Amino acid sequence: MEPVNVFELEAIARERLSREAYDYYAGGAHDEVTLRENRAAYDRIPLAYRVLVDVSRRDLTTTVLGQPVAMPILVAPTAFHGLATPEGERATARAAGAAGTVMILSTLSNTRVEEVVAAASGPVWFQLYVYRDRKATEGLVRRAEAAGCQALVLTVDAPLLGRRERDVRNRFRLPLGLVVANMLPEGYGEIPGVAADSGLAAYVAALLDPSLTWRDVAWLRSITRLPVLVKGIVRPDDALRAAEAGAAGVVVSNHGGRQLDTSPATIDVLPEIADALAAHGHRIEVLMDGGIRRGTDVVKALALGARAVLVGRPVLWGLAADGEAGAAHALRLLRDELDLAMTLAGAPTVGEITRDLVGRGAAG
């Protein structure tokens, strides 16, 4: 029987993936408090639906950074899609294009940015980690531009990797044949094997730049013509700093619960971030990720101030279950659930998903 929700896709993925791969995708930092809260926080937010609204026609379309998309659900940047399917990130790009939405490609992909954009039928953005080797980082930015990526998403919440104890137990490293393809030309393509820890944690500690500051947002903007979004924001003051640094948008994100455990659930901090930006006259776009598993979650996020949401693990579960077709199915499930949720909430267009739809106590 075809999976009827993304939780069923995850169950299939768990059966088909190696333990190391499943734990890498599914796991969070330390006690996984934030990982659980990202999901549980949605259950505490009621939807105060409208009735006697004409919902015979619905429109899920919107724009992100001026780019039309078929729904306010984008594909989040996640690493190592080659663990789920031999086609890797190419399969994801095709699935995102079929869904009419944006794919955000991770620096830590198993497929080169040029190949992913060539396989895509829709827009691709590039998620950037800043390496200690700034020349290599600048070269990667220029390659993403030349390949046709339409925005850069700078991840700022990973000066070191959070301690993901599942990966430590598994001594996580990439299996033979998989590499950090984007960084192979710079000599940074191999994830090391480490006797007593996660190989990825060792890679990040050795190669990524922990000295990153707000000045580096200006540096990044100076070397690219692409809009820059700042990903990893959970505080209103940091969102304001991003706007003042010239960011085109922020992604409210705690890295899927994989960095600082007990950091807040993203849906809980979203409204105060959106309100702070509006109060200071900043019109930059607010996106968010973390825990999105249902169409009702998307409605709540949009009602509380997000322009669109990013989904990561559901797409990975789809890839592991059935490659490109599975990823497309995951996005279709979420799209159909969003359509139903909008219908039942009395919001036939994305613009009519407003703050009054969330119950009292959830508005920040």
C-alpha positions in Angstrom: 0.0 0.0 0.0 1.3 3.5 -0.9 2.3 5.5 2.2 -0.4 7.9 3.2 1.7 10.3 5.2 5.4 11.1 5.7 5.6 9.1 9.0 4.8 6.0 6.9 7.5 7.0 4.5 10.0 7.2 7.4 9.0 3.7 8.5 9.9 2.4 5.0 13.1 4.4 5.0 14.2 3.0 8.3 13.8 -0.6 6.9 15.8 0.2 3.8 18.6 2.3 5.1 21.6 1.1 7.0 21.6 1.8 10.7 24.4 4.3 10.2 22.5 6.2 7.4 19.2 6.2 9.2 20.7 7.4 12.5 22.6 10.1 10.6 19.4 11.4 9.0 17.1 11.0 12.0 19.3 11.9 14.9 19.7 15.0 16.9 22.2 16.4 19.4 22.8 15.0 22.9 19.4 14.0 24.5 17.5 15.1 21.3 15.2 17.4 23.4 15.1 20.0 20.6 14.6 17.3 18.0 11.4 16.2 19.8 10.3 19.7 20.6 10.5 20.9 17.0 7.7 18.4 16.3 5.8 18.5 19.6 5.4 22.3 19.5 3.0 22.1 16.6 0.7 19.9 18.6 0.2 22.6 21.2 -1.0 25.2 18.6 -4.7 25.0 17.8 -6.2 26.2 14.6 -9.1 28.5 15.0 -10.7 27.8 11.6 -13.2 30.0 9.8 -16.5 28.7 8.4 -18.9 29.7 5.6 -16.0 30.8 3.4 -16.0 30.0 -0.3 -13.2 27.5 -0.6 -14.4 25.9 -3.9 -11.2 27.2 -5.5 -7.8 27.2 -3.7 -4.5 28.8 -4.7 -1.3 27.5 -3.0 1.1 29.6 -5.1 3.3 32.2 -3.6 6.7 33.7 -4.2 10.1 33.5 -2.4 12.6 36.2 -3.2 10.3 37.1 -6.0 10.5 33.6 -7.5 7.0 32.0 -8.2 6.6 28.6 -6.5 3.6 26.3 -6.6 3.4 26.0 -2.9 5.0 27.6 0.2 7.0 24.4 0.9 10.7 24.3 -0.2 13.3 21.6 0.0 15.7 22.2 2.9 19.4 21.8 2.5 20.4 18.3 3.8 23.7 16.5 3.4 24.6 13.2 1.7 21.6 12.2 -0.4 23.7 9.5 -1.8 23.1 7.5 1.4 19.4 7.3 0.4 19.6 6.7 -3.4 22.3 6.2 -6.0 21.0 9.2 -7.9 21.7 11.4 -4.9 20.8 15.1 -5.1 19.9 14.8 -8.8 16.8 12.8 -7.8 15.9 15.5 -5.2 16.3 18.3 -7.8 14.0 16.5 -10.2 11.4 15.9 -7.5 11.5 19.5 -6.4 11.1 20.7 -10.0 8.1 18.4 -10.5 6.5 19.9 -7.4 7.1 23.4 -8.7 9.3 24.5 -5.8 12.8 25.4 -4.8 15.6 22.9 -3.9 18.3 24.2 -1.6 21.5 22.2 -2.2 23.9 21.6 0.7 27.6 22.3 0.5 27.9 18.7 1.8 26.2 17.1 -1.1 27.3 13.9 -2.8 26.8 15.5 -6.2 28.5 18.5 -7.6 26.4 21.7 -7.8 26.9 21.8 -11.6 25.3 18.4 -12.0 22.4 19.1 -9.7 21.5 22.3 -11.4 21.7 20.6 -14.8 19.3 17.9 -13.6 16.8 20.5 -12.1 13.7 21.8 -13.8 13.1 24.3 -11.1 15.1 26.9 -9.1 18.1 25.7 -7.1 19.6 27.7 -4.2 22.9 26.9 -2.6 23.5 26.4 1.1 27.0 27.6 2.1 29.3 26.6 4.8 32.3 28.9 5.2 35.6 27.0 5.2 38.8 28.2 7.0 40.2 28.3 3.4 38.4 31.4 2.2 39.7 31.0 -1.3 38.1 27.6 -1.5 34.9 29.1 -0.2 35.0 32.0 -2.6 35.6 29.5 -5.5 32.5 27.5 -4.4 30.4 30.6 -4.4 31.5 31.5 -7.9 30.8 27.9 -9.0 27.3 28.0 -7.6 26.7 31.3 -9.4 28.0 30.0 -12.7 26.0 26.8 -12.4 22.8 28.9 -12.2 21.9 28.9 -8.5 19.6 31.7 -7.7 20.4 32.5 -4.0 22.9 31.6 -1.3 21.8 30.4 2.1 24.5 31.0 4.7 24.4 28.5 7.6 25.6 30.3 10.8 24.7 27.9 13.6 27.5 25.4 13.1 30.9 26.7 14.3 31.4 23.1 15.5 29.1 20.2 14.9 26.6 19.4 17.6 27.4 16.1 19.4 25.1 13.7 17.7 25.5 10.7 19.9 24.0 8.3 17.4 26.8 9.2 15.0 29.4 8.9 17.7 28.2 5.4 18.5 28.2 4.5 14.8 31.6 6.2 14.1 29.8 7.8 11.2 31.7 8.3 8.0 30.6 8.1 4.3 30.7 4.7 2.8 33.2 3.9 0.0 32.3 5.8 -3.2 30.6 8.8 -1.5 32.4 12.1 -1.0 31.7 15.8 -0.4 31.6 16.3 -4.1 31.6 20.1 -4.2 34.9 20.3 -2.3 36.8 17.6 -4.1 38.6 20.1 -6.3 39.9 21.8 -3.2 41.1 18.6 -1.6 38.3 18.6 1.0 36.2 15.9 -0.3 36.8 13.0 2.1 35.1 12.5 5.4 37.7 10.9 7.7 37.3 7.7 9.6 37.7 8.5 13.4 38.3 5.7 15.9 36.2 7.2 18.7 33.9 9.8 17.2 31.9 11.0 14.2 34.0 11.5 11.1 31.8 14.4 10.1 32.4 16.1 13.4 36.1 15.8 12.8 35.7 17.2 9.3 33.8 20.2 10.5 36.2 20.9 13.4 39.2 20.7 11.0 37.9 22.6 8.0 35.0 24.9 8.8 35.6 28.4 10.1 34.6 29.0 13.7 35.6 32.6 13.6 32.6 33.6 11.5 31.0 36.9 12.5 28.4 39.4 11.2 31.2 41.0 9.3 31.3 37.9 7.1 27.8 38.5 5.9 29.0 41.7 4.3 32.1 39.8 3.0 29.9 37.2 1.4 27.6 39.9 -0.2 30.7 41.6 -1.6 31.8 38.5 -3.6 28.4 37.6 -5.1 25.6 39.1 -7.0 23.1 36.6 -5.5 20.8 37.4 -2.6 22.0 36.0 0.7 19.8 34.5 3.3 21.1 33.8 6.9 20.0 30.3 8.2 20.1 29.4 11.9 18.3 32.2 13.5 16.3 31.7 16.8 16.4 35.2 18.3 14.8 38.5 17.2 18.0 40.5 17.8 19.9 38.2 15.5 17.2 38.5 12.8 17.6 42.3 13.1 21.3 42.0 12.8 20.9 39.9 9.6 18.6 42.5 8.1 21.0 45.3 9.0 23.8 43.3 7.4 21.9 43.3 4.1 20.5 39.8 4.2 17.6 39.2 1.8 16.0 36.9 4.3 16.4 34.7 7.3 15.7 31.1 7.9 14.4 30.5 11.4 16.1 27.2 12.2 17.9 25.2 14.9 19.5 22.9 12.4 16.8 20.3 12.9 17.7 19.8 16.5 21.2 18.7 15.5 23.3 21.5 17.0 22.6 23.0 20.5 20.2 20.7 22.4 17.5 22.4 24.4 17.5 25.4 22.0 13.9 26.5 21.3 11.5 24.9 18.8 11.4 27.1 15.7 7.7 27.5 15.6 7.8 28.9 19.2 10.2 31.7 18.3 9.0 32.4 14.8 6.3 35.0 15.7 8.5 37.2 17.8 11.2 37.1 15.1 8.6 38.1 12.4 7.1 40.8 14.6 10.5 42.3 15.5 11.5 42.6 11.8 8.1 44.2 11.0 8.3 46.6 13.9 11.7 47.8 12.7 10.5 48.2 9.1 12.6 45.3 7.7 10.8 43.7 4.7 13.2 40.8 4.4 11.7 37.4 3.9 11.2 35.0 6.8 11.5 31.3 6.1 11.6 28.5 8.7 12.3 24.8 9.1 12.1 22.2 11.9 9.5 19.6 12.5 7.2 20.2 9.5 5.4 16.9 9.0 1.8 17.8 8.2 -0.1 20.4 6.1 -1.5 21.9 9.3 2.1 22.6 10.4 2.6 24.7 7.3 -0.6 26.6 7.9 0.6 27.4 11.5 4.0 28.5 10.3 2.6 30.8 7.7 0.0 32.2 10.1 2.8 33.0 12.6 4.9 34.9 10.1 6.8 32.6 7.7 6.6 33.2 4.0 7.4 29.6 3.3 8.7 26.5 5.1 11.6 24.2 4.4 11.3 20.4 4.8 14.3 18.2 5.0 13.8 14.8 6.6 10.5 14.0 4.8 12.3 14.3 1.5 15.1 12.1 2.7 12.5 9.4 3.8 11.0 9.6 0.3 14.4 9.2 -1.4 15.2 6.2 0.8 11.8 4.6 0.1 11.7 5.1 -3.6 14.3 7.5 -5.0 13.1 10.4 -7.1 9.5 9.0 -7.1 9.6 8.7 -3.3 10.8 12.3 -2.8 8.1 13.5 -5.2 5.5 11.5 -3.2 6.7 13.1 0.0 6.2 16.6 -1.4 2.9 15.7 -2.9 1.6 14.4 0.4 2.5 17.6 2.1 1.1 19.7 -0.7 -2.2 17.8 -0.6 -2.4 18.1 3.2 -1.8 21.8 2.9 -4.6 22.1 0.4 -6.9 20.3 2.7 -5.9 22.3 5.8 -6.4 25.6 4.0 -9.8 24.4 2.8 -10.9 23.4 6.3 -9.4 26.5 7.9 -11.3 28.8 5.6 -8.2 30.2 3.9 -8.5 29.5 0.1 -5.3 31.4 -0.7 -1.9 31.6 1.0 -2.5 35.3 1.6 -5.5 34.5 3.7 -3.4 32.4 6.2 -3.3 35.1 8.8 -2.4 35.3 12.5 -6.0 35.0 13.7 -6.1 31.4 12.5 -3.8 30.3 15.4 -5.5 29.8 18.7 -4.9 32.1 21.7 -1.5 31.8 23.3 0.3 30.8 20.0 0.7 34.3 18.6 3.8 35.3 20.6 
